[in-house]
Amino acid sequence: MPSLQKSLTGISGILVTPFDADGEIAPGLLSPVVDRAVSAGVHVLTANGNTGEFYALTADEAERMVAAVCETVAGRVPVVGGVGRSVNEAARLAAASARAGVSALMVHQPPDPFVSPRGLRDYVQRIAEAAPDLPLVLYLRNDSIGTKAIEALCRIPAVIGVKWATPNPLKLAAAKAAAPDHIVWVGGLAEVWAPPFYAVGARGFTSGLINVWPERSVAIHAALEKGDNGRAARLIDEMRVFEDIRAEEMGGTNVTGVKSALAMLGLDCGPTRPPSAWPLTTDQRERLRGFLVRHGLIEETAE
């Protein structure tokens, strides 16, 4: 198996969290989704990411999900486990994820209204201490902490990578220039933002599309790695409607779009939990179905 850092320059697939008819997590429903992603060539799978509705899960549910994902993946590709919320919850989940067998931890950037750059460093350090044998990947969704603070986070010994999830390529370039050379910079805003992030030195990207159409994600990655930007742009443009739907309602249909598509594919993983929007509107649903039909993912008459 390639090194973890090499794998991170590929596609980091963010798995959904399935729910059953009673609203309880149902990890067994993920098995065909995982199998398709691995078979297509997705390089890394992530449990308890934002597409996995991390903030809608209880701490116990998050622990169960990471254990189930590791069991389902069974060593075929590296598994990264997301951790976050209060520092004690994050540390507990970090330890549980280590026991489950993850290859690394992804540290969600705390949404606390009083987060400070030096407090964030202490937060990441506490997580590192809770799982001392695991490398950390920072999930950066707010770059207002500044380049100096990002550099300080990257100098924590356990940190090996950053998933950059803000639409600011120039700030990414500045952070990359300031940070240690061993840090892997991953595009954290899915396929549509991968080209501008590649242009400033990031490699690989996160993806929710892999739950639905992993082959397209792999094709986009291959084009970017070959420097075939024209092909990458065409492939991305053809799946843009999917990402457009996910971005609507202040991003509240992000996971709704993925889970709705899975249901249309016959891989129903249940609804999303509030405050995510559910279900799609009639217009959104029609556009999503048209997208799946147009690319041969479902039959035109399928329901």
One Martini backbone bead per residue (centre of mass of N, CA, C, O) as a GRO file, in nm:
protein
  303
    1MET     BB    1   0.097   0.035   0.021
    2PRO     BB    2   0.089   0.341   0.019
    3SER     BB    3   0.158   0.606   0.160
    4LEU     BB    4  -0.021   0.828   0.326
    5GLN     BB    5   0.083   1.085   0.186
    6LYS     BB    6   0.027   0.978  -0.095
    7SER     BB    7  -0.278   0.925  -0.058
    8LEU     BB    8  -0.352   1.230   0.002
    9THR     BB    9  -0.296   1.306  -0.313
   10GLY     BB   10  -0.562   1.203  -0.361
   11ILE     BB   11  -0.866   1.070  -0.269
   12SER     BB   12  -1.091   1.197  -0.019
   13GLY     BB   13  -1.341   1.011   0.096
   14ILE     BB   14  -1.667   1.109   0.215
   15LEU     BB   15  -1.871   0.951   0.414
   16VAL     BB   16  -2.162   0.855   0.490
   17THR     BB   17  -2.436   0.837   0.725
   18PRO     BB   18  -2.641   0.595   0.801
   19PHE     BB   19  -3.003   0.557   0.822
   20ASP     BB   20  -3.280   0.440   0.948
   21ALA     BB   21  -3.622   0.439   1.001
   22ASP     BB   22  -3.548   0.534   1.317
   23GLY     BB   23  -3.270   0.716   1.304
   24GLU     BB   24  -3.043   0.515   1.307
   25ILE     BB   25  -2.758   0.393   1.276
   26ALA     BB   26  -2.639   0.209   0.955
   27PRO     BB   27  -2.348   0.081   0.861
   28GLY     BB   28  -2.422  -0.159   0.662
   29LEU     BB   29  -2.507   0.034   0.415
   30LEU     BB   30  -2.198   0.100   0.323
   31SER     BB   31  -2.070  -0.139   0.174
   32PRO     BB   32  -2.131  -0.070  -0.134
   33VAL     BB   33  -1.995   0.208  -0.127
   34VAL     BB   34  -1.713   0.114  -0.056
   35ASP     BB   35  -1.668  -0.090  -0.282
   36ARG     BB   36  -1.691   0.113  -0.518
   37ALA     BB   37  -1.464   0.305  -0.432
   38VAL     BB   38  -1.233   0.102  -0.427
   39SER     BB   39  -1.267  -0.011  -0.718
   40ALA     BB   40  -1.221   0.279  -0.856
   41GLY     BB   41  -0.963   0.422  -0.671
   42VAL     BB   42  -0.988   0.527  -0.402
   43HIS     BB   43  -0.748   0.625  -0.157
   44VAL     BB   44  -0.944   0.752   0.072
   45LEU     BB   45  -1.130   0.713   0.381
   46THR     BB   46  -1.392   0.894   0.563
   47ALA     BB   47  -1.486   0.932   0.891
   48ASN     BB   48  -1.653   1.190   1.029
   49GLY     BB   49  -1.742   1.392   0.832
   50ASN     BB   50  -1.945   1.620   0.688
   51THR     BB   51  -2.085   1.405   0.502
   52GLY     BB   52  -2.124   1.243   0.793
   53GLU     BB   53  -2.261   1.432   1.004
   54PHE     BB   54  -2.092   1.494   1.262
   55TYR     BB   55  -2.280   1.718   1.416
   56ALA     BB   56  -2.531   1.494   1.430
   57LEU     BB   57  -2.364   1.329   1.623
   58THR     BB   58  -2.284   1.140   1.860
   59ALA     BB   59  -2.020   1.019   2.023
   60ASP     BB   60  -2.106   0.721   2.004
   61GLU     BB   61  -2.166   0.720   1.700
   62ALA     BB   62  -1.883   0.798   1.605
   63GLU     BB   63  -1.745   0.547   1.719
   64ARG     BB   64  -1.912   0.338   1.559
   65MET     BB   65  -1.842   0.439   1.274
   66VAL     BB   66  -1.534   0.402   1.272
   67ALA     BB   67  -1.540   0.101   1.330
   68ALA     BB   68  -1.714   0.017   1.083
   69VAL     BB   69  -1.535   0.128   0.858
   70CYS     BB   70  -1.283  -0.035   0.920
   71GLU     BB   71  -1.421  -0.309   0.882
   72THR     BB   72  -1.517  -0.265   0.586
   73VAL     BB   73  -1.242  -0.194   0.454
   74ALA     BB   74  -1.009  -0.389   0.550
   75GLY     BB   75  -0.728  -0.239   0.441
   76ARG     BB   76  -0.755  -0.135   0.135
   77VAL     BB   77  -0.756   0.150   0.269
   78PRO     BB   78  -0.725   0.428   0.415
   79VAL     BB   79  -0.836   0.556   0.732
   80VAL     BB   80  -1.009   0.849   0.834
   81GLY     BB   81  -1.071   1.023   1.143
   82GLY     BB   82  -1.295   1.225   1.273
   83VAL     BB   83  -1.249   1.516   1.492
   84GLY     BB   84  -1.429   1.693   1.770
   85ARG     BB   85  -1.532   1.950   1.943
   86SER     BB   86  -1.467   1.909   2.229
   87VAL     BB   87  -1.171   1.830   2.363
   88ASN     BB   88  -1.271   1.572   2.510
   89GLU     BB   89  -1.420   1.446   2.271
   90ALA     BB   90  -1.183   1.443   2.075
   91ALA     BB   91  -0.997   1.265   2.246
   92ARG     BB   92  -1.185   1.023   2.269
   93LEU     BB   93  -1.215   0.975   1.960
   94ALA     BB   94  -0.918   0.936   1.903
   95ALA     BB   95  -0.881   0.681   2.072
   96ALA     BB   96  -1.105   0.515   1.932
   97SER     BB   97  -0.983   0.534   1.645
   98ALA     BB   98  -0.724   0.387   1.711
   99ARG     BB   99  -0.860   0.119   1.794
  100ALA     BB  100  -1.004   0.078   1.511
  101GLY     BB  101  -0.761   0.155   1.275
  102VAL     BB  102  -0.661   0.412   1.186
  103SER     BB  103  -0.424   0.615   1.004
  104ALA     BB  104  -0.584   0.886   1.081
  105LEU     BB  105  -0.656   1.227   1.171
  106MET     BB  106  -0.927   1.459   1.151
  107VAL     BB  107  -0.935   1.803   1.232
  108HIS     BB  108  -1.174   1.987   1.326
  109GLN     BB  109  -1.267   2.303   1.319
  110PRO     BB  110  -1.369   2.495   1.555
  111PRO     BB  111  -1.693   2.670   1.610
  112ASP     BB  112  -1.616   2.839   1.826
  113PRO     BB  113  -1.656   3.180   1.903
  114PHE     BB  114  -1.364   3.168   2.096
  115VAL     BB  115  -1.149   3.112   1.908
  116SER     BB  116  -0.795   3.072   1.906
  117PRO     BB  117  -0.492   3.026   1.784
  118ARG     BB  118  -0.360   2.916   2.054
  119GLY     BB  119  -0.602   2.735   2.129
  120LEU     BB  120  -0.585   2.555   1.877
  121ARG     BB  121  -0.313   2.437   1.939
  122ASP     BB  122  -0.396   2.300   2.203
  123TYR     BB  123  -0.613   2.123   2.079
  124VAL     BB  124  -0.431   1.959   1.889
  125GLN     BB  125  -0.236   1.858   2.108
  126ARG     BB  126  -0.444   1.692   2.269
  127ILE     BB  127  -0.505   1.496   2.041
  128ALA     BB  128  -0.221   1.387   2.004
  129GLU     BB  129  -0.203   1.270   2.300
  130ALA     BB  130  -0.450   1.063   2.265
  131ALA     BB  131  -0.287   0.971   1.972
  132PRO     BB  132   0.047   0.921   1.946
  133ASP     BB  133   0.049   0.722   1.668
  134LEU     BB  134  -0.100   0.954   1.508
  135PRO     BB  135  -0.167   1.129   1.248
  136LEU     BB  136  -0.243   1.465   1.130
  137VAL     BB  137  -0.530   1.637   0.983
  138LEU     BB  138  -0.621   1.943   0.884
  139TYR     BB  139  -0.940   2.121   0.892
  140LEU     BB  140  -0.967   2.412   0.694
  141ARG     BB  141  -1.244   2.664   0.709
  142ASN     BB  142  -1.062   2.908   0.846
  143ASP     BB  143  -0.819   3.164   0.749
  144SER     BB  144  -0.832   3.406   0.972
  145ILE     BB  145  -0.587   3.315   1.157
  146GLY     BB  146  -0.350   3.290   0.971
  147THR     BB  147  -0.038   3.208   0.868
  148LYS     BB  148   0.108   3.187   1.141
  149ALA     BB  149  -0.094   2.986   1.271
  150ILE     BB  150  -0.073   2.766   1.058
  151GLU     BB  151   0.224   2.715   1.092
  152ALA     BB  152   0.210   2.628   1.392
  153LEU     BB  153   0.032   2.380   1.342
  154CYS     BB  154   0.240   2.242   1.137
  155ARG     BB  155   0.463   2.212   1.384
  156ILE     BB  156   0.325   1.986   1.484
  157PRO     BB  157   0.449   1.676   1.476
  158ALA     BB  158   0.174   1.515   1.389
  159VAL     BB  159   0.153   1.694   1.144
  160ILE     BB  160   0.096   1.619   0.774
  161GLY     BB  161  -0.179   1.788   0.707
  162VAL     BB  162  -0.404   1.982   0.479
  163LYS     BB  163  -0.744   2.074   0.450
  164TRP     BB  164  -0.845   2.306   0.216
  165ALA     BB  165  -1.169   2.496   0.291
  166THR     BB  166  -1.105   2.764   0.121
  167PRO     BB  167  -1.158   3.024  -0.137
  168ASN     BB  168  -0.805   3.071  -0.108
  169PRO     BB  169  -0.532   3.022  -0.289
  170LEU     BB  170  -0.331   3.243  -0.188
  171LYS     BB  171  -0.336   3.153   0.110
  172LEU     BB  172  -0.236   2.874   0.054
  173ALA     BB  173   0.037   2.957  -0.064
  174ALA     BB  174   0.138   3.101   0.192
  175ALA     BB  175   0.119   2.859   0.385
  176LYS     BB  176   0.300   2.667   0.228
  177ALA     BB  177   0.558   2.849   0.240
  178ALA     BB  178   0.569   2.853   0.569
  179ALA     BB  179   0.569   2.560   0.593
  180PRO     BB  180   0.661   2.265   0.611
  181ASP     BB  181   0.755   2.042   0.359
  182HIS     BB  182   0.586   1.775   0.463
  183ILE     BB  183   0.326   1.899   0.397
  184VAL     BB  184   0.003   1.815   0.298
  185TRP     BB  185  -0.194   1.961   0.036
  186VAL     BB  186  -0.550   1.965   0.034
  187GLY     BB  187  -0.833   1.978  -0.134
  188GLY     BB  188  -1.145   2.080   0.054
  189LEU     BB  189  -1.366   2.148  -0.217
  190ALA     BB  190  -1.351   1.948  -0.414
  191GLU     BB  191  -1.353   1.930  -0.754
  192VAL     BB  192  -1.412   2.237  -0.838
  193TRP     BB  193  -1.135   2.337  -0.668
  194ALA     BB  194  -0.883   2.180  -0.764
  195PRO     BB  195  -0.740   2.348  -0.986
  196PRO     BB  196  -0.659   2.606  -0.816
  197PHE     BB  197  -0.505   2.439  -0.604
  198TYR     BB  198  -0.299   2.311  -0.793
  199ALA     BB  199  -0.173   2.586  -0.894
  200VAL     BB  200  -0.048   2.622  -0.572
  201GLY     BB  201   0.029   2.294  -0.477
  202ALA     BB  202  -0.189   2.114  -0.447
  203ARG     BB  203  -0.305   1.771  -0.363
  204GLY     BB  204  -0.578   1.664  -0.418
  205PHE     BB  205  -0.915   1.562  -0.286
  206THR     BB  206  -1.218   1.600  -0.177
  207SER     BB  207  -1.521   1.371  -0.157
  208GLY     BB  208  -1.876   1.304  -0.213
  209LEU     BB  209  -1.911   1.169  -0.496
  210ILE     BB  210  -1.805   0.877  -0.425
  211ASN     BB  211  -2.085   0.768  -0.331
  212VAL     BB  212  -2.199   0.787  -0.645
  213TRP     BB  213  -1.921   0.865  -0.852
  214PRO     BB  214  -1.612   0.752  -0.842
  215GLU     BB  215  -1.510   0.748  -1.138
  216ARG     BB  216  -1.508   1.057  -1.177
  217SER     BB  217  -1.306   1.132  -0.959
  218VAL     BB  218  -1.072   0.963  -1.077
  219ALA     BB  219  -1.060   1.109  -1.352
  220ILE     BB  220  -0.994   1.389  -1.244
  221HIS     BB  221  -0.735   1.315  -1.100
  222ALA     BB  222  -0.581   1.207  -1.345
  223ALA     BB  223  -0.583   1.471  -1.506
  224LEU     BB  224  -0.433   1.648  -1.298
  225GLU     BB  225  -0.174   1.472  -1.281
  226LYS     BB  226  -0.119   1.516  -1.603
  227GLY     BB  227  -0.207   1.824  -1.678
  228ASP     BB  228  -0.515   1.795  -1.792
  229ASN     BB  229  -0.712   2.063  -1.772
  230GLY     BB  230  -0.925   2.027  -1.989
  231ARG     BB  231  -1.039   1.757  -1.895
  232ALA     BB  232  -1.102   1.835  -1.607
  233ALA     BB  233  -1.303   2.059  -1.679
  234ARG     BB  234  -1.508   1.878  -1.825
  235LEU     BB  235  -1.565   1.679  -1.593
  236ILE     BB  236  -1.661   1.896  -1.393
  237ASP     BB  237  -1.890   2.027  -1.559
  238GLU     BB  238  -2.066   1.756  -1.569
  239MET     BB  239  -2.091   1.771  -1.223
  240ARG     BB  240  -2.195   2.056  -1.126
  241VAL     BB  241  -2.496   2.016  -1.053
  242PHE     BB  242  -2.441   1.854  -0.798
  243GLU     BB  243  -2.286   2.087  -0.648
  244ASP     BB  244  -2.505   2.299  -0.670
  245ILE     BB  245  -2.714   2.158  -0.495
  246ARG     BB  246  -2.529   2.137  -0.238
  247ALA     BB  247  -2.501   2.469  -0.216
  248GLU     BB  248  -2.770   2.513  -0.127
  249GLU     BB  249  -2.908   2.655   0.139
  250MET     BB  250  -2.628   2.724   0.272
  251GLY     BB  251  -2.544   2.408   0.236
  252GLY     BB  252  -2.802   2.227   0.339
  253THR     BB  253  -2.772   2.017   0.067
  254ASN     BB  254  -2.511   1.854   0.069
  255VAL     BB  255  -2.611   1.569   0.182
  256THR     BB  256  -2.884   1.550   0.043
  257GLY     BB  257  -2.775   1.502  -0.243
  258VAL     BB  258  -2.629   1.237  -0.183
  259LYS     BB  259  -2.866   1.070  -0.054
  260SER     BB  260  -3.060   1.101  -0.292
  261ALA     BB  261  -2.881   0.960  -0.500
  262LEU     BB  262  -2.858   0.691  -0.356
  263ALA     BB  263  -3.158   0.624  -0.369
  264MET     BB  264  -3.173   0.628  -0.685
  265LEU     BB  265  -2.947   0.385  -0.694
  266GLY     BB  266  -3.029   0.176  -0.453
  267LEU     BB  267  -2.854   0.318  -0.182
  268ASP     BB  268  -3.004   0.360   0.080
  269CYS     BB  269  -2.913   0.599   0.369
  270GLY     BB  270  -3.121   0.788   0.419
  271PRO     BB  271  -3.152   1.061   0.585
  272THR     BB  272  -3.118   1.357   0.720
  273ARG     BB  273  -3.033   1.573   0.975
  274PRO     BB  274  -3.093   1.807   1.165
  275PRO     BB  275  -3.029   2.109   0.993
  276SER     BB  276  -3.065   1.968   0.752
  277ALA     BB  277  -3.203   1.930   0.453
  278TRP     BB  278  -3.539   1.770   0.427
  279PRO     BB  279  -3.593   1.729   0.140
  280LEU     BB  280  -3.588   1.781  -0.161
  281THR     BB  281  -3.694   1.957  -0.392
  282THR     BB  282  -3.847   1.924  -0.682
  283ASP     BB  283  -3.631   2.071  -0.847
  284GLN     BB  284  -3.383   1.929  -0.732
  285ARG     BB  285  -3.471   1.641  -0.801
  286GLU     BB  286  -3.490   1.677  -1.109
  287ARG     BB  287  -3.193   1.760  -1.152
  288LEU     BB  288  -3.067   1.506  -1.029
  289ARG     BB  289  -3.200   1.299  -1.212
  290GLY     BB  290  -3.091   1.416  -1.477
  291PHE     BB  291  -2.795   1.369  -1.410
  292LEU     BB  292  -2.808   1.056  -1.380
  293VAL     BB  293  -2.925   0.997  -1.659
  294ARG     BB  294  -2.717   1.145  -1.845
  295HIS     BB  295  -2.477   0.938  -1.711
  296GLY     BB  296  -2.601   0.638  -1.666
  297LEU     BB  297  -2.682   0.574  -1.350
  298ILE     BB  298  -2.981   0.579  -1.452
  299GLU     BB  299  -3.288   0.533  -1.542
  300GLU     BB  300  -3.537   0.726  -1.662
  301THR     BB  301  -3.772   0.544  -1.498
  302ALA     BB  302  -3.654   0.566  -1.233
  303GLU     BB  303  -3.720   0.569  -0.852
   0.00000   0.00000   0.00000
